[in-house]
Amino acid sequence: MKKENICLKYMSLVKVIGKKDNEYRMANVPLLKINKNNDIKEILKSQFSNKKFEIVLPKVLKNQLFSENGALFVIGSKRYKYNANQLVLSDLDMKLLNDLSNNKSIDEVTINQLFKNIVDSTNKYMPLYEIKNLNEVVEKFNNLEFNDKKKTITDFLLATHANPTMSNLKNIGLPYFGRFIRNTGIKLSENANVIYQSPTGLFSRKIKISDF
């Protein structure tokens, strides 16, 4: 994994001009280059070789909040974005999770249903994750040993927190679960929004990137 953030000053939001369609992508602005040259477009040319592009937002700070298609996320660098949604679970499921953490007795049928509810809720309220092979994931979970089921639920929930945590859940067909990466730069649609918040979080302002 590249250590790209060590010298990262900030990012820029760029519109790449295509023959048919345009696309919005993130680009890193390295600290060393910005110290030598304040021309952002010149600095970014190497990241968009042989492509026409326009700078939409010249300065996007690390962990800037965005929303797109119901997903809420922050962008840590041009390659990484992290979930910022909170998982929604019923009171009963929350009670069962508490029972599990306190090692209270739960039968196989109940823990299997609990996991299915968690996965269903993740798919419904957290579109960033896009668990496409849902039935296969649930079936693999059902075939695990009970203690492995407990650990898998814990690791699954860790990866759905509003932070950069990732879990390797290859035992249920979800390796690198919670990692959202695109090496050529995170892509955004024209309908994505930049969300600016006050330091207290009480006030926020949402601007569609196509409006810049």
Steps between C-alpha positions, in 0.01 A plus 500: 500500500644839400586747773354788305381720788836571661563804274139574411422870527136472391299378202329654200170405340552476125264463204656276236370590155404192296400459137144412598470551875690684769593354838593649834806362676716580801868587461773532764693824537839406654659734755843500336364602161271772636801657674682525167211586273166662585346414161262219604413398144867467410559287810213265411595444136700187581188341653295561185746433219354550152165602646325835498383608843365796691544574869160519669619539860870582533515427873323206665625416847564145616184338645266738321141376529304406186163341421400310189204271422406473868855423614685728742880479491824689552792502257840438658707531183442468127496118534306444824155583629352394834146440616332774705154345534377344823356150489129488592387197704181417689482512879474119506814459289685747723394299807622177338836662418529608862418145612771365270761740635408395854522129406133439569342190348372539143393210280615433144173605338506835681861585418444405135198731481692775677775489241250501213330806651838677526586422137153603378525829689848564361372450146195720560654794687867489396518488118877552504545132593293338222489140626392344171539132595279536808349149498842341460642710786214400732532132405873498572436666834238239593757225442758648740567373849320701769814676634602588143154650451548725803839621373366551147215718627748706705734546203210580267375773732850646539520540122166681487598764756542859382879473480773348274483154664509202264435131579617195308186286497610250237332225705166636375624622162571862597877556493610859569149587616475874568789602273398731217791564267553615141861532391434745217305732728162488676225568246195711580186564299382851421222444754741443789500766772775662701383545859653782700444487876560747781762398759220409742316295237177691570492669160571354159481613138465262205615600150464282189837475326344581164405841647859609558 
